[in-house]
Amino acid sequence: MSSKTIQIIGSLNIDLITRTPRHPNPGETLTATSFAYGPGGKGANQAVACARLSRTKDQQQHHAPSSSSSNSDSNSNITIKMTGAVGSDFFGIYLLDSLKSNSVDTTSITQTPNTKTGTAVIIVEESSGENRILITPGANGSVSPESIQPSLSPSIPNLIILQLEIPLSTVVSIIELAKAKCVDVLLNPAPAVPNLPRDVYKGLKHLIINESEAAILSSSLGSEAPISDEKREMGKGDVVRATDPNDNMQDLCTRFHTLGVTNVIVTLGAKG
């Protein structure tokens, strides 16, 4: 069986997590319950999830982390490749080691000189479970189309996975390049932005969104979208209205299909 490659292009962050009985008031100092740090960033999380899902539990247990940056795993015919940027600091090294230990190829991750690794400061209020998050992009902000293109040649991946925690202009350029090379793209547009260009949807293979992201994205498309002849024949009607949280998810998916997306998945949180 020939080898396949899934390339994740996106953010790499360190999560700095503080748990506290309650959120402090302005100017107030509280003693926290605990502090921890760990690997994060939507891109890195997706890469680790893909690596784990592409290997059996036995393969994961018997995988010995390699000192090689490629960290290829001969037990699987699927290569998971992470592309992005970290800083030239302790957190950058920590993230690279974490990805390697999960069988992720890190050869196309850039260690940017004189730049800090992206961080997410997370304050969790234990009494309510609510959190407050401050993100500093750091090296993630340096990910440009020019820095990404070398990782897409000469070997072309079978699937590219993207999010929106790197510059939007870079994401749009990667999608255009992938379409030109006939590479399938899975886009998880999080955090959602209301100004995502319509051209992004045309020819997009997979779109995965939650309800709030769906509402933000559809609100930028106007109140109506025409339905193609194919969808009309399927009985979807002439017009799909812009969504709100109570709208039918099937209508929402049809709306994105009309714009050119092949597969649409809307996650519903606790409702499935």
Secondary structure, 3 states (H helix, E strand, C coil): CCCEEEEEECCCEEEEEEEECCCCCCCCCCCCCEEEEEEECHHHHHHHHHHHHCCCHHHHHCCCCCCCCCCCCCCCCEEEEEEEEEECCHHHHHHHHHHHHCCEEEEEEEEECCCCCEEEEEEEECCCCCEEEEEECHHHHHCCHHHHHHHHCCCCCCEEEECCCCCHHHHHHHHHHHHHCCCEEEECCCCCCCCCCHHHCCCCCEEEEEHHHHHHHHHCCCCEEECCHHHHHCCCCCEEECCCCCCCHHHHHHHHHHCCCCEEEEECHHHC
